[in-house]
Amino acid sequence: MYLQKLFQKIKRNTMSAPKRYTITAALPYTNGPIHIGHLAGVYVPADIYARYLRLKGKDVAYISGSDEHGVAIPMRAKKEGVSPQNIIDKYHTIIKKSFEDFGISFDNYSRTSAEIHHKTASDFFVKMYNEGDFVEEVTAQLYDAEADQFLADRFVVGTCPKCGFEESYGDQCENCGTSHNATDLINPKSVITGNVPTVKETKHWFLPLDKHEDFLRKWILEGHKKDWKPNVYGQVKSWVDDGLRPRAVTRDLDWGIPVPVEGAEGKVLYVWFDAPIGYISSTKEWAAREGKNWEDYWKKDDTKLVHFIGKDNIVFHCIIFPSMLKAHGDYILPDNVPANEFLNLEGNKLSTSKNWAVWLHEYLEDFPNQQDVLRYTLTANAPESKDNDFTWKDFQAKNNNELVAIFGNFINRVVVLTNKYYSGIVPTPNDFTEVDEDVLAAVKEFPNVIGKSVERYRFREASQELMNLARLGNKYLADEEPWKVIKVDEERVQTIMYVALQISAALAVVAEPFLPFTSTKLKGILNLEASISWDDISDKNVLIEAAHQINKGELLFSKIEDKTIDAQLEKLQATKLANEQENKVVEPQKETVEFDDFTKLDIRIGTILEAEKVAKTKKLLKLKVDVGIDTRTIVSGIAESFSPQDIIGQQVSVLVNLAPRKIRGVESQGMILMTDTPDGKLAFVEPEKAVKNGQAVS
């Protein structure tokens, strides 16, 4: 009966336009800041979708919030030596401000530590518990005796039983994506102490996903075969075909929402039970503030629910959360879950633990007022169907070759010429040529073309159609050449500039979902005080009236120079070298020597007097060194770390009684003592203060 009602609901929603939209963006963990992978995978596409719908006049609730429970929080707290509350307060503030500064237009951004969320999640659990939707089981779980606690999923690592990856977590392997129990791991060890855990019995409540297989098969595998993204559909199909098993909804942990039933002392709701309920509690918070009924956005059949997530969250939003909603019985199900794949950085997988990332708050500091450049680059290269790569050189090219050279160039020419020829007053057009009419007709089509791409979650495609509108404007000006025609036919130029200004006004509107800061700036330049909706571009013949006064121009985008990009690449290179140094294995101690052997070494302080490169080599420098007892020639492999002119006068430690040997035809009479720095460069072993040449090192 439920499935029959469900399919009637799906059929009804596909036949008529939704009355309202609930758009959710994955709740980011507050154990670190936001990086470009999060933006490309979730928040930029969700923001484009929400902004587009608002321009269409739709009733939208765009919802998210900080996920402040789960094992990741106390793990970070232990690492930083602070309380979990300190962690969530710190990163919630950073994340929220970063989103605001970047123009992510949430209607509400909440946090799961809020009282309204604790109550909503607890009530949700109790209703399911009272209706017998959970299975209570005593199970064997890994236990760290030294830490005196059960090991939640992320507090244990081991070898994945499926792919052999040696650093798999207790709930999921990040290498192959397989979900498993911590007890399935081979050679598990505690993240807290490093000890091998024991197995101990504990009681938990499970959501019997196996009982929901038929529902999921009919709802997704049959009902959404044609309208869900292949990567999402394929992952869900793989999970269902593999057979679903009960999934624990409680954890032995002291951080989270206490399980609200008797006999559950010391246990909290599993973060992936409480986190998606955060969408509901955040909607409640927003509705109370705005005087709306939150239930309309979660329980009405004429509401369209869309979840924006990354591919690592597909199982939770397409299998676990829908099963919870169905079991609860009062809620609608998502119409779509357009999950993206992963974004890599300069050819390597993003890694927060290794600092291999472009952090949003740092980007906003390094590139002030250039939010739209990153938004555009991440959209144009969005990992919609497969993993994609972000490179700083491509970022520079997207800005310089597209935003500056196409979009910015067109607007700049239109505004400059309008101010030059007509003192900023939109001219009255004369007779339209066939070219003019074709261009104006083409402009009317763009909102529909871009909108269809957005509604099918093809944001890359939509962003390129936006740029095609700017290309249309550039081509029109280049073909009509008003700067030449003005000398012979002023009336014709009035029409050309009028048409160009209509294109500019259309760009100001359709750019808003993708380039909101640019759209605001362009509307200011064009003095568009009256609100122009998305549909006005197609429905109205005039977007900006003759005799309308525009303002002086300003550049929408600025060229990004090589030195700016080089600075970002150097920052990443420093991170890479630091990671290599951190992971570098310290060489084991050599064989023990007798004291008499050590006393044979004669190490003296010397000063480099001359230095030059050894011909036809990359690493070798020929040095003249005053070692106190004499001045001698030493060949040293330090050319990749030092320039000859930079080391004249450098005091060094020299093994002076090393037997001479010929290196590339030069007799070397000693050895300079060196060590490695964290960035992989060589460093001299030198005295703290200048000393007399020939002073012995002992």
C-alpha positions in Angstrom: 0.0 0.0 0.0 2.8 2.4 0.9 4.6 1.7 -2.4 1.4 2.2 -4.4 1.0 5.6 -2.7 4.7 6.4 -3.3 4.5 5.8 -7.0 1.3 7.8 -7.2 3.2 10.6 -5.6 6.1 10.2 -8.0 3.8 10.3 -11.0 1.9 13.3 -9.6 5.2 15.2 -9.1 6.4 14.5 -12.6 3.2 15.6 -14.1 3.0 19.0 -12.4 5.5 21.6 -11.3 6.4 21.5 -7.6 4.9 24.2 -5.4 8.1 24.5 -3.3 11.6 23.2 -3.2 13.7 21.9 -0.3 17.3 21.9 -1.2 19.9 20.4 1.2 23.6 20.6 1.0 25.7 18.1 3.0 26.5 19.1 6.5 30.3 19.7 6.7 32.2 18.2 9.6 33.4 20.8 12.0 36.8 19.2 12.4 38.5 21.4 9.8 37.8 24.2 7.3 36.2 24.1 3.8 38.3 23.3 0.8 37.7 23.4 -3.0 36.7 19.7 -3.0 33.7 20.5 -0.8 32.8 23.5 -3.0 33.0 21.6 -6.3 31.2 18.5 -5.0 28.4 20.1 -3.1 28.1 23.8 -2.3 28.6 25.6 -5.6 26.2 23.4 -7.6 23.6 23.5 -4.8 24.0 27.3 -4.7 23.6 27.6 -8.5 20.4 25.5 -8.3 18.9 27.5 -5.4 19.7 30.9 -7.0 18.3 29.8 -10.3 15.0 28.7 -8.7 14.7 32.0 -6.8 15.1 33.9 -10.1 12.3 31.8 -11.5 10.1 33.0 -8.6 10.1 29.6 -6.8 9.5 29.0 -3.1 12.9 27.7 -2.0 14.4 26.5 1.3 18.1 26.1 0.8 19.3 24.3 4.0 22.6 23.2 5.6 24.5 23.4 8.9 27.6 22.2 10.7 27.8 18.5 11.6 29.2 18.6 15.1 28.9 15.0 16.2 30.7 11.8 15.3 34.2 10.5 16.0 36.0 13.0 13.8 35.4 15.7 16.4 36.9 14.1 19.5 39.7 12.8 17.3 40.6 16.3 16.3 40.2 17.5 19.9 42.6 14.9 21.1 45.1 15.9 18.4 44.9 19.6 19.3 44.7 19.0 23.1 41.4 20.8 23.6 37.8 19.9 24.3 35.4 18.8 21.5 33.3 22.0 22.2 36.4 24.1 21.4 36.7 22.3 18.1 33.1 22.7 17.0 33.0 26.3 18.0 36.2 27.1 16.2 35.5 25.4 12.9 31.7 26.3 12.8 32.7 29.9 12.9 35.4 29.5 10.2 33.1 27.5 8.0 30.0 29.7 8.4 32.0 32.9 7.6 33.7 31.3 4.6 30.4 30.3 3.1 29.0 33.8 3.7 32.1 35.5 2.2 32.0 33.2 -0.8 28.3 34.0 -1.5 26.8 30.6 -0.7 23.2 31.7 -0.2 21.8 29.4 2.4 18.4 30.3 3.7 19.5 28.7 6.9 22.8 27.4 8.2 22.4 25.7 11.6 24.5 23.3 13.7 23.7 19.9 15.1 24.7 21.0 18.6 21.6 23.3 18.7 18.9 22.4 21.1 16.3 22.2 18.3 18.4 19.5 16.6 18.9 17.4 19.7 15.2 17.4 20.3 14.3 16.7 16.6 16.7 13.8 16.4 15.7 12.4 19.7 12.0 12.5 18.8 12.7 10.9 15.5 14.5 8.0 17.2 11.8 7.6 19.8 9.0 7.4 17.3 10.9 4.7 15.3 11.8 2.9 18.5 8.2 2.9 19.8 7.0 1.5 16.4 9.5 -1.3 16.5 11.6 -0.1 13.6 14.9 -1.0 15.2 16.5 -4.3 16.1 18.2 -4.5 19.5 21.3 -6.7 19.5 24.3 -7.6 21.7 27.3 -7.6 19.5 31.0 -8.1 19.7 32.9 -4.9 19.2 36.5 -3.8 19.3 37.6 -2.5 22.7 40.8 -0.6 23.8 41.6 -1.8 27.3 44.2 0.9 27.9 41.9 3.7 26.9 39.0 1.9 28.6 36.5 2.5 25.8 34.9 0.8 22.8 36.4 1.9 19.5 34.0 3.7 17.3 34.5 3.4 13.5 37.1 6.1 13.1 39.0 5.1 16.2 40.2 1.9 14.6 42.2 1.3 11.4 43.3 -1.9 9.8 43.6 -3.8 6.5 40.5 -3.8 4.3 39.1 -7.3 3.9 38.2 -6.6 0.3 41.0 -4.7 -1.3 43.9 -5.0 1.2 44.2 -1.3 1.8 46.2 -1.1 5.1 44.6 2.1 6.4 40.9 1.3 6.2 38.6 2.7 8.8 36.3 0.6 10.9 33.2 1.5 8.9 34.4 2.1 5.3 37.4 1.7 3.2 38.3 5.0 1.5 40.3 3.1 -1.1 37.6 0.9 -2.5 34.5 2.4 -1.0 33.4 -0.9 0.6 31.4 -0.6 3.9 32.2 -3.1 6.6 32.2 -3.6 10.4 35.3 -2.8 12.4 35.5 -6.5 13.4 36.0 -7.3 9.8 39.3 -5.5 9.6 42.5 -7.5 9.3 45.2 -6.6 11.9 43.1 -3.8 13.5 44.7 -1.3 15.8 43.4 1.5 18.0 44.0 5.0 16.8 44.0 6.2 20.4 46.8 4.1 21.8 48.1 2.1 18.8 47.3 -1.1 20.7 45.7 -4.2 19.2 42.1 -4.1 20.5 40.3 -6.9 22.1 36.7 -8.0 21.4 34.0 -7.2 24.0 30.2 -7.4 23.9 28.0 -4.4 23.9 24.3 -3.6 23.1 23.2 -1.5 20.2 20.1 -0.7 18.1 20.2 -1.4 14.4 18.1 -0.2 11.4 17.2 -3.4 9.5 18.1 -2.2 6.0 17.5 -5.7 4.6 13.7 -5.2 5.3 13.8 -2.1 3.1 15.4 -3.8 0.1 12.1 -4.2 -1.9 11.2 -0.6 -1.3 14.6 0.7 -2.4 14.6 -1.5 -5.4 11.2 -0.3 -6.6 11.7 3.4 -5.6 15.2 3.9 -7.0 16.2 1.0 -9.3 12.8 1.1 -11.1 11.4 4.5 -10.3 14.5 6.6 -10.9 16.4 4.6 -13.5 16.1 7.4 -16.1 16.4 10.6 -14.1 19.2 9.9 -11.6 22.8 10.4 -12.5 24.5 7.1 -13.6 27.2 7.3 -10.9 24.6 7.6 -8.2 22.2 5.0 -9.6 25.1 2.6 -10.2 26.4 2.8 -6.7 22.9 2.3 -5.2 22.3 -0.7 -7.5 25.6 -2.2 -6.4 24.7 -1.9 -2.7 21.2 -3.3 -3.2 22.3 -6.1 -5.4 25.0 -7.0 -2.9 22.3 -7.5 -0.2 21.7 -5.0 2.5 22.4 -5.7 6.2 21.2 -4.1 9.4 23.1 -0.9 10.2 23.8 0.3 13.8 22.2 3.6 14.6 23.9 3.9 18.1 27.5 4.1 19.1 29.5 3.7 22.3 30.9 7.3 22.5 30.8 10.2 24.9 30.3 12.9 22.2 26.9 13.2 20.5 23.2 13.0 21.2 22.4 10.6 24.0 20.3 7.6 23.0 16.9 8.6 24.5 15.7 5.2 25.8 16.3 3.2 29.0 19.3 0.9 29.0 21.3 3.1 26.6 23.5 4.9 29.1 26.9 5.9 27.7 25.6 5.6 24.1 24.9 8.2 21.5 23.1 8.3 18.2 25.3 7.3 15.4 26.3 10.5 13.5 24.8 9.2 10.2 21.5 8.7 12.0 21.4 12.2 13.5 23.3 14.2 10.8 20.6 14.0 8.0 17.9 14.8 10.5 19.9 18.1 10.8 18.3 19.1 7.5 14.9 18.9 9.2 15.9 20.7 12.4 17.6 23.4 10.3 14.4 23.9 8.3 12.5 24.1 11.6 14.8 26.9 12.7 14.4 28.8 9.5 10.6 28.4 9.4 10.2 29.6 12.9 12.2 32.7 12.1 10.4 33.4 8.8 6.9 32.6 10.0 6.5 29.6 7.7 5.3 26.0 8.3 8.3 23.7 8.2 6.2 20.7 7.6 5.2 22.0 4.2 8.8 21.6 3.1 9.2 18.0 4.4 5.8 16.4 4.4 3.8 17.9 1.4 3.6 15.9 -1.8 3.9 19.1 -3.9 7.4 19.8 -2.5 10.5 18.7 -4.4 13.3 17.5 -2.1 16.9 17.5 -3.6 20.0 16.4 -1.7 23.4 17.8 -2.9 26.3 15.6 -1.7 29.6 14.1 -2.7 29.9 10.5 -3.8 31.2 9.4 -0.4 27.8 10.2 1.0 25.6 8.4 -1.6 24.9 5.4 0.6 23.6 7.6 3.5 21.4 9.8 1.4 20.1 7.2 -1.0 19.7 4.1 1.2 20.0 4.9 5.0 18.2 8.2 5.2 15.3 7.3 2.8 14.8 4.1 4.8 14.6 6.2 8.0 12.1 8.6 6.3 10.0 5.7 5.0 10.0 3.9 8.4 9.0 7.1 10.2 6.2 7.4 7.7 5.4 11.2 7.7 8.1 12.5 5.3 8.5 12.9 1.5 11.5 11.2 -0.2 14.2 13.0 -2.3 13.2 13.6 -5.9 16.9 13.5 -6.8 20.4 13.1 -5.2 22.8 14.6 -7.9 26.0 13.6 -6.2 29.3 14.6 -7.8 32.5 12.7 -8.0 35.8 13.8 -6.4 38.0 16.8 -7.3 41.7 16.3 -7.3 44.4 18.9 -6.9 47.3 19.2 -9.3 47.0 15.6 -10.2 46.9 14.3 -6.6 43.9 13.3 -4.4 42.8 16.0 -1.9 43.9 15.3 1.6 43.0 17.3 4.6 45.3 15.4 6.9 48.2 16.1 4.6 47.2 19.7 4.0 47.0 19.0 0.2 44.1 21.3 -0.4 43.1 24.8 -1.3 41.3 26.1 1.8 38.4 28.5 1.1 39.3 30.9 3.9 42.9 31.2 2.6 41.7 31.6 -1.0 39.5 34.5 0.1 42.5 36.1 1.8 44.9 35.5 -1.2 42.3 36.5 -3.9 40.2 39.3 -2.4 37.0 40.1 -4.3 37.6 37.2 -6.7 35.0 34.8 -5.4 33.5 34.4 -8.8 36.7 33.3 -10.5 36.9 30.3 -8.2 33.1 29.7 -8.5 33.4 29.7 -12.3 36.5 27.5 -12.5 35.0 24.9 -10.1 31.7 24.9 -12.1 33.4 24.7 -15.5 35.5 21.8 -14.3 32.9 20.2 -12.0 33.4 16.5 -11.3 29.8 15.7 -12.4 30.3 12.3 -13.9 33.9 11.4 -13.1 36.8 12.6 -10.9 38.3 15.9 -12.2 41.4 17.9 -11.5 41.9 21.5 -10.3 45.1 23.1 -11.4 46.2 26.7 -10.7 47.3 27.1 -14.4 43.8 26.2 -15.5 42.3 28.6 -12.9 44.5 31.3 -14.4 43.4 30.4 -17.9 39.7 30.3 -17.0 40.0 33.8 -15.6 42.2 35.4 -18.3 40.9 33.7 -21.4 37.2 33.5 -20.5 36.1 35.8 -17.7 38.4 38.6 -18.7 38.7 38.1 -22.5 35.1 37.2 -23.2 32.7 38.2 -20.5 34.6 41.2 -19.1 35.8 42.4 -22.5 32.2 42.5 -24.0 30.8 44.5 -21.0 33.7 46.9 -20.9 33.3 47.8 -24.6 29.6 48.3 -24.3 29.8 50.5 -21.2 32.8 52.5 -22.5 31.2 53.2 -25.9 27.8 54.0 -24.3 29.4 56.6 -22.1 31.6 57.9 -24.9 28.9 58.3 -27.5 25.8 59.0 -25.4 27.1 60.1 -22.0 25.8 56.9 -20.5 22.2 57.2 -21.8 20.7 54.2 -23.6 20.2 55.3 -27.2 16.8 55.0 -29.0 17.1 52.3 -31.7 16.3 52.8 -35.3 15.3 50.1 -37.8 16.5 46.7 -36.8 18.5 44.7 -39.4 18.0 41.0 -39.8 21.3 40.5 -37.8 19.9 42.6 -35.0 16.6 40.6 -34.9 18.5 37.3 -35.0 20.7 38.3 -32.1 17.8 39.6 -30.0 15.9 36.4 -30.7 18.9 34.3 -29.7 19.2 36.2 -26.4 15.6 35.2 -25.6 16.5 31.5 -25.9 19.4 31.5 -23.5 17.4 31.4 -20.2 15.6 28.3 -21.5 18.8 26.6 -22.6 20.7 27.4 -19.4 17.6 26.6 -17.3 17.2 23.2 -18.8 20.8 22.3 -18.1 20.5 23.6 -14.5 17.3 21.6 -13.9 19.1 18.4 -15.2 22.0 19.2 -12.8 24.4 19.8 -15.7 26.1 22.8 -14.2 29.2 22.6 -16.4 27.0 22.7 -19.5 25.0 25.6 -18.1 28.1 27.6 -17.3 29.4 27.3 -20.9 26.0 28.4 -22.2 26.3 31.5 -20.0 29.7 32.1 -21.6 28.2 31.5 -25.0 25.9 34.5 -24.4 28.9 36.7 -23.7 30.5 35.2 -26.9 27.4 36.2 -28.8 27.7 39.7 -27.6 31.4 39.9 -28.5 30.8 38.5 -32.0 28.0 41.0 -32.6 30.2 44.0 -31.7 33.1 42.6 -33.7 30.9 42.1 -36.8 29.0 45.4 -36.5 32.1 47.5 -35.5 30.3 50.5 -34.0 33.6 52.3 -33.5 34.0 52.4 -37.3 30.4 52.9 -38.3 30.0 55.9 -36.0 32.1 57.9 -38.5 29.5 57.3 -41.3 26.2 56.3 -39.8 25.4 57.5 -36.3 21.8 56.3 -36.5 23.0 52.7 -37.1 25.3 52.9 -34.1 22.4 53.8 -31.9 20.7 50.6 -32.8 23.9 48.5 -32.4 24.5 49.9 -28.9 20.9 49.5 -27.9 21.1 45.8 -28.9 24.4 45.4 -27.1 22.9 46.8 -24.0 20.0 44.4 -24.1 22.6 41.5 -24.2 24.4 43.1 -21.3 21.2 43.3 -19.2 20.5 39.6 -20.0 24.0 38.7 -18.9 23.5 40.6 -15.6 20.5 38.3 -14.8 21.6 34.9 -16.1 25.0 35.3 -14.6 23.6 35.6 -11.1 23.5 31.9 -10.2 27.0 31.3 -11.4 28.7 34.7 -10.7 26.6 36.4 -8.1 29.2 39.1 -7.2 29.8 39.9 -10.9 26.0 40.0 -11.4 25.6 42.5 -8.6 28.4 44.7 -9.9 27.1 44.6 -13.5 23.6 45.5 -12.4 25.1 48.5 -10.6 27.0 49.6 -13.7 23.8 49.2 -15.8 21.8 50.9 -13.0 19.2 48.1 -13.1 17.3 49.1 -10.0 14.1 47.3 -11.1 14.2 43.6 -10.6 14.4 41.6 -13.8 13.4 37.9 -13.4 14.8 35.0 -15.3 11.7 34.7 -17.4 11.6 38.4 -18.3 14.6 37.8 -20.6 12.5 35.5 -22.8 9.1 37.2 -22.3 10.0 40.9 -22.6 11.3 42.7 -25.8 13.0 45.4 -23.8 15.2 44.7 -20.7 16.8 48.1 -20.5 14.8 51.1 -21.8 16.0 53.8 -24.2 16.9 57.0 -22.3 17.9 55.0 -19.3 21.0 56.3 -17.6 23.8 53.8 -16.9 26.8 54.5 -14.7 30.5 54.7 -15.4 32.2 51.4 -16.0 34.6 49.4 -13.9 36.4 46.2 -14.7 34.4 43.1 -13.8 37.5 40.9 -13.8 41.3 41.5 -13.6 44.0 39.5 -15.3 45.8 37.1 -12.9 49.6 37.3 -13.4 52.0 34.4 -13.4 53.7 35.5 -10.2 50.3 35.1 -8.3 49.9 31.6 -9.6 53.6 30.7 -8.9 53.0 31.7 -5.3 50.2 29.2 -5.0 52.2 26.5 -6.6 55.1 27.2 -4.3 52.8 26.9 -1.3 51.7 23.5 -2.6 55.3 22.4 -3.3 56.2 23.4 0.3 53.3 21.2 1.5 54.5 18.3 -0.6 58.1 18.6 0.6 56.9 18.8 4.2 54.8 15.7 3.8 57.8 13.9 2.2 60.0 14.9 5.1 57.4 13.9 7.7 57.0 10.5 6.1 60.8 10.1 5.5 62.2 7.1 7.2 65.1 7.9 9.5 68.1 5.8 8.5 68.9 3.2 11.2 72.0 3.5 13.3 75.2 2.2 11.6 77.5 -0.4 13.2 78.9 0.6 16.5 82.5 2.0 16.4 85.1 2.1 19.1 86.2 5.4 20.6 89.6 5.1 19.1 87.9 4.9 15.6 86.1 8.2 16.3 89.3 10.0 17.5 90.8 9.3 14.1 88.4 11.8 12.5 89.9 15.3 12.2 87.0 17.7 11.7 87.9 21.4 11.5 86.0 24.7 11.0 86.9 26.3 7.6 85.7 29.2 5.5 84.8 29.0 1.8 86.9 31.4 -0.2 85.9 30.5 -3.8 83.2 28.5 -5.4 82.4 27.5 -9.0 80.4 24.9 -10.8 82.1 21.8 -12.1 81.6 21.7 -15.8 79.0 19.3 -17.3 77.5 18.4 -13.8 74.3 19.5 -12.0 75.2 18.8 -8.5 79.0 19.5 -8.1 80.7 22.7 -6.9 84.5 23.1 -6.7 85.4 25.0 -3.5 88.5 26.7 -2.2 88.3 26.3 1.6 90.6 27.8 4.3 90.7 25.1 7.0 93.3 26.9 9.2 96.1 24.5 8.5 96.0 25.3 4.8 93.8 26.2 1.9 92.5 23.2 -0.1 90.2 22.2 -3.0 87.1 20.3 -2.1 84.5 19.0 -4.5 81.0 18.9 -2.9 77.6 17.8 -4.3 75.7 20.9 -3.1 75.0 22.8 -6.4 71.3 22.1 -6.4 70.9 23.8 -3.0 73.4 26.7 -3.2 74.6 29.2 -5.8 78.4 29.6 -5.9 78.2 33.4 -5.2 75.9 32.9 -2.2 78.3 30.8 -0.2 81.5 32.8 -0.3 82.5 33.5 3.3 80.3 30.6 4.6 81.9 28.8 7.6 81.7 25.0 7.3 82.7 21.8 9.1 85.3 19.9 7.1 86.6 16.4 7.5 90.2 17.3 6.7 92.0 13.9 7.0 89.9 12.1 4.4 92.1 10.5 1.8 92.1 12.6 -1.4 90.1 11.3 -4.4 89.6 12.5 -7.9 86.0 13.6 -8.8 85.4 14.6 -12.4 89.1 15.2 -12.9 89.4 17.4 -9.8 91.3 16.2 -6.7 89.1 16.7 -3.7 91.0 17.1 -0.4 88.3 16.7 2.2 84.5 16.5 2.8 82.0 19.3 3.8 79.6 18.0 6.5 75.9 18.6 5.5 72.4 17.7 6.7 68.8 17.9 5.2 66.2 20.5 6.0 62.4 19.8 6.2 61.9 21.2 2.6 64.4 18.7 1.2 67.3 21.1 0.8 70.8 20.7 2.1 72.1 22.8 5.1 75.6 23.3 6.3 76.7 22.0 9.7 78.2 25.2 11.0 79.2 26.8 14.3 76.5 28.9 16.1 79.0 31.8 16.2 82.0 32.6 14.0 85.2 30.9 15.1 88.8 30.8 14.0 89.5 28.7 11.0 91.2 25.4 12.0 89.2 25.1 15.2 88.6 21.4 15.9 85.2 19.9 16.2 85.0 17.3 19.0 
